Amino acid sequence: MSLRQSLIAWRNRLLGDARFHRLAADFPLTRPIARRRTRDLFDLVAGFVYAQTLAACVRLGLLQLLARGPDTAAQVAARLAVPQDAAERLLKAAEALGLVERLEPNRYALGQQGAALLGNAGLLEMIDHHQHLYADLGDCAGLLRGGGGGGALAAYWPYATSAAPREAGQDSVASYSALMAATVPSVAADILHAYPVGRHRRLLDVGGGEGAFLAYAGARAPKLELVLFDLPAVAQRASRRLKEAGLIDRTRIVAGDFLTDAAPGGADLVTLIRILHDQDDAGAAVLLRTVRSALPPDGVLLIAEPMSGGAAPDRVADVYFAFYFLAMGRGRIRSPTEIFNLLRAAGFSQMRRLKTRTPFLLGAIEARP
């Protein structure tokens, strides 16, 4: 046994000893550490309830209500159509989570975390959408034993397990397309801050959904030609959005399946915005080869998506996104090194990471042939 293994074994025996916990909690110098560790442990136990409290605040419209001005518990109960006891319970819970703030003994205003949430429409959409994820995680052990997929989240993403995704109709793509579009603003701002798309002539967004990212890129670079490549039903939705944005005249929309069809050529910049992680390794390899074939020798591929911490696991990537993809039934979160390996196998020779404002939520990689 190595020295590190011996130290870990000793530490774990100590932390598992109830008598040690009592001594640490009583001794003045260790008391703050013991309390903090106990709270951290209970936060892990209670995390699901915290998340459900947040979901209730969003679905009932509590945050939006308090954004209009402070209210008493009785007023909140009447306006949300819930019993007053339930309103008081929710307000106290939301106060504990920083979502609301108490002004008087029984009067509440929007809190700091609540205000931040209201400023991010995409997060609100994700919280509401999490009902599908929670349904699958109700039996997380069973989900792991079964290999993932087959539940509520997989049904929400119809292409995840479909044998013929190009045949998906408008009804089946509407929900996830709208969700992805709603969560684009902060993602697009981060990407466009990290990489100057205006240096290019034509941008091809593969798996571009409703065209939300293209709309932001087009606004940032007025001379940039735009191309979107996605499933037929999704491409129809993109056409409407880009027309509303006044960009349809400089946009080419191509319908197809990037796992079976060749990507449109002629673009010197190709973007994969939260697309690669939707694929298992075999699909990711196909996708990257498709992109490589469409790029000119001086072209650039820009990949932007949440990335794993690799050797140092990250909570957002290696817990939240890892289990999200497990429930979806396809795709996986990857470290930058794993993505570099996939890029090399697809024929890319120059890769570098880009700095993003929120690296724990979004990583970015630039790759060249």
Summary of the structure (lengths in Angstrom):
residues: 369
radius of gyration: 23.9
end to end distance: 46.0
largest distance: 73.0
contacts: 1160
relative contact order: 0.08
helix: 57%
strand: 13%
